[in-house]
Every structure is written in structure tokens, then in C-alpha cells.
Amino acid sequence: MILELKGISKSFGGVEAIKDVNFSIKKGEIFALIGPNGAGKTTLFNIITGNYKPSKGQVFFKNQLLNPLKPHQIVHLGIARTFQNIRLFSSMSVLENVLIGFDKSIRYSVFEAFLHLGRFKKAEKESKEKAFALLRELNLEHFAHEKATSLSYGQQRKVEIARAMATNPSLLLLDEPAAGMNSAEGEELAELIFHLRDTYKLSILLIEHDMKFVNKLCDRVLVLDYGKTIFEGDIKEAVLNKEVIAAYLGDIEVLEA
């Protein structure tokens, strides 16, 4: 297992947002957290990435306990994420946004950076080459020097994924990656995620409301309702589960292709 959550609970001001959640993700697996708004999905993302500390329970990544670590330390271990609301630097180009992701791997002194000498020059050249390679993979290379926020919504999502990939993760967390996309864009994104998983040997954890997208992409799902697990397993079994239907999915025909 690359990621394991054991007995995770999280309270805010006495209100329990997450209640004794347990799940694990295998290496190379695409796993989805689904459930109605307010079910606790993004709270779990924030716990995994160190933005929140669990009130109870433990999070392990490659058998290392994450609870005491800070977000930047967790990134260095190999966990990257995107956000439900796109978080790009509006004053920066597409290329500059992706280059930020390489910061954790750059090694040079303040003196070298100030004078643009030695390791700084070499590291900057290598980072740009890697950034352009990522942009080519996501079909964004021709937007490299445009302001990131001038791109379409779907393209901005890809820029955010490229920036996350620049940190060289082994686990990628995607928070509603298909939100705001039409059917064709969703299909293209699903193929891209498969490509990234296979090319970079990634494990992927995602939050998503588009059930067709989840059905196409995911090996397993965990369904949350009011912070509690009500189902874990195959998506095709999830949509036949009475608790899941009552809590979230409604008409199971939403999965018909």
C-alpha cells in the first residue's frame, strides 16, 4: 500500500467532520472519494497533505507516519495535489506557474541565485526543459508564455496538474479535476490521467462528482456521508448500494454511457 488512513477523525469546534475513516490505496491504483457536498472529502485531502491534523487516527505514506509532518515536508516525500478552486498565480505565465513546482528539487546557494551563477544557471535551464516537456505532454506548450489565468477553465486545470507533476510525486491528489468541463473535455482529461499514471508510475486519489468520469477512470471508490464511510469497493457495486443511492447518487442511470 502506498497510502493508508487508519481510524481518521477530525472535529471542528466540537463538530465531527470525519468519523473513523479507514482506507488504503495500492501502488498504481486510481481511487476516488465520492459523496454529497459537505461529506468530508476535501477535509480528508487536507489531512493527507498536512494542512489539517487529524483529531484521531494515523496517516501513513509508504509506511511513514505523516501526522507530525508539515505540508512542505509531505510534498518532499512525494504527495502533490490540485484544488477544487483553481489556484494559479494570476500575474505569472503558464511556464512560470509550472516552474514553481520544481522549487523543491533545486539546489543552489543564495549567492549563486543572486548573481545567476554556477548551480543556479544550470538548475534554471534544467527546470525549464522539464517544464516544457510537461507542457508538451498536456498539450499546453503553445500557451507557455501566456498568462495562466487567460486560458480556458479546462486548460487552467491542466496547468495546475502540470505544476503538481513538477514536484515529482508518486501520489497525486486531484480535487474535482473534471469540474466545469464538457463531456469531450472530460474524456480527454481521463485519457491524460491514465497516461500520467502509466508514464510516471503514479497512484491517484481524486474527488469527483461526475459519476461517468469516475466510472471510466477509477479502480475503487470510497463513499462518504456526513463524514462516515458508507461504502468502499467497485463503482458498479456502489451504484446498486441502497445507502449510497439514498445519500448521493439518486438515479443510477447517471452512469449509463
Residue pairs with C-beta under 8 A, 6 or more apart in sequence:
1 24
1 25
1 26
1 27
1 60
2 25
2 26
2 27
2 29
2 61
2 62
2 170
2 171
2 203
3 24
3 25
3 48
3 59
3 60
3 61
3 171
3 203
3 205
4 23
4 24
4 25
4 59
4 60
5 21
5 22
5 23
5 24
5 44
5 47
5 48
5 57
5 58
5 59
5 60
6 22
6 57
6 58
6 59
6 60
7 20
7 21
7 22
7 56
7 57
7 58
8 18
8 20
8 21
8 22
8 44
8 47
8 54
8 56
8 57
8 58
8 59
9 16
9 18
9 19
9 20
9 21
9 54
9 55
9 56
9 57
10 16
10 17
10 18
10 40
10 43
10 47
10 52
10 54
10 55
10 227
11 17
11 55
16 55
16 227
17 40
17 43
17 227
18 40
18 43
18 44
18 47
18 54
18 227
19 226
19 227
19 228
20 56
20 57
20 228
20 229
21 40
21 44
21 57
21 222
21 224
21 227
21 228
21 229
22 229
23 31
23 222
23 229
23 232
25 31
25 171
25 203
25 205
26 203
27 201
27 203
28 197
28 201
28 202
28 203
29 203
29 204
29 219
29 220
30 193
30 197
30 203
30 204
30 206
30 217
30 218
30 219
31 203
31 204
31 205
31 206
31 218
31 219
31 220
31 221
31 222
32 205
32 206
32 207
32 208
32 214
32 217
32 218
32 220
32 221
32 222
32 235
33 41
33 44
33 45
33 205
33 206
33 207
33 221
33 222
33 224
34 41
34 207
34 208
34 209
34 211
34 214
34 221
34 222
34 223
34 224
34 238
34 248
35 41
35 223
35 224
35 225
35 247
35 248
36 225
36 247
36 248
38 226
39 224
39 225
39 226
39 227
39 248
40 224
40 226
40 227
41 207
41 224
42 84
42 175
42 207
43 52
43 227
44 224
45 81
45 173
45 175
45 205
45 207
46 52
47 53
47 54
47 59
48 59
48 61
48 66
48 74
48 79
48 173
48 205
49 71
49 74
49 75
49 79
49 81
49 173
50 66
50 69
50 70
50 71
50 73
50 74
51 71
53 67
54 67
58 65
58 67
59 65
59 66
59 67
60 66
61 74
61 77
61 78
61 79
61 171
62 77
62 78
62 170
64 77
66 74
66 77
69 77
72 104
75 104
75 167
76 104
78 167
78 168
78 169
78 170
78 171
79 169
79 170
79 171
79 173
80 101
80 164
80 165
80 167
80 169
80 171
80 172
80 173
81 164
81 172
81 173
81 174
81 175
82 157
82 160
82 161
82 164
82 173
82 174
82 175
82 177
83 160
83 175
84 175
84 176
84 179
84 207
86 153
86 156
86 157
86 160
87 160
88 97
88 148
88 149
88 156
88 159
88 160
88 163
89 96
89 97
89 100
89 148
90 147
90 148
90 149
91 147
92 100
92 147
92 148
93 144
93 145
93 146
93 147
93 148
94 135
94 140
94 143
94 144
94 145
94 146
94 147
94 148
94 151
94 159
95 128
95 131
95 132
95 135
95 144
95 145
96 148
97 148
97 159
97 162
97 163
98 131
98 134
98 135
98 159
98 162
98 163
98 166
99 127
99 128
99 131
99 166
100 163
100 166
101 162
101 163
101 164
101 165
101 166
101 167
102 127
102 130
102 131
102 166
102 167
104 167
105 167
105 168
106 123
106 127
107 119
107 123
108 118
108 119
108 120
108 123
109 118
109 119
111 117
112 118
112 119
112 120
113 120
116 124
130 166
131 144
131 162
131 166
132 141
132 144
134 162
134 165
134 166
135 141
135 143
135 144
135 162
137 195
137 196
137 199
138 158
138 159
138 161
138 162
138 192
139 158
140 155
140 158
140 159
140 162
143 151
143 155
148 156
148 159
149 156
151 159
153 180
153 181
154 180
154 181
154 185
154 189
157 177
157 180
157 181
157 189
158 189
158 192
161 172
161 174
161 177
161 192
161 196
164 172
165 172
165 196
165 200
169 202
170 201
170 202
170 203
171 202
171 203
171 204
171 205
172 196
172 202
172 203
172 204
172 205
173 204
173 205
173 206
174 193
174 204
174 205
174 206
174 207
174 208
175 206
175 207
176 206
176 207
176 208
176 209
177 189
177 193
177 206
177 208
178 185
178 186
178 189
178 190
178 208
178 210
178 213
179 209
179 210
181 189
183 212
186 210
186 212
186 213
187 216
189 213
190 213
190 216
190 217
193 204
193 217
194 217
196 202
196 204
197 203
197 204
206 214
206 217
206 218
208 214
211 235
211 239
211 249
211 254
211 255
212 254
212 255
212 257
214 221
214 235
215 235
215 236
215 255
215 257
218 235
220 232
220 233
220 234
220 235
221 231
221 232
221 233
221 234
221 235
221 238
222 229
222 231
222 232
223 229
223 230
223 231
223 232
223 238
223 241
223 243
223 244
223 247
223 248
224 230
225 243
225 247
225 248
230 241
230 243
230 244
230 247
231 237
231 238
231 241
231 243
231 244
235 255
236 255
238 244
238 249
239 245
239 249
239 252
239 255
240 252
245 252
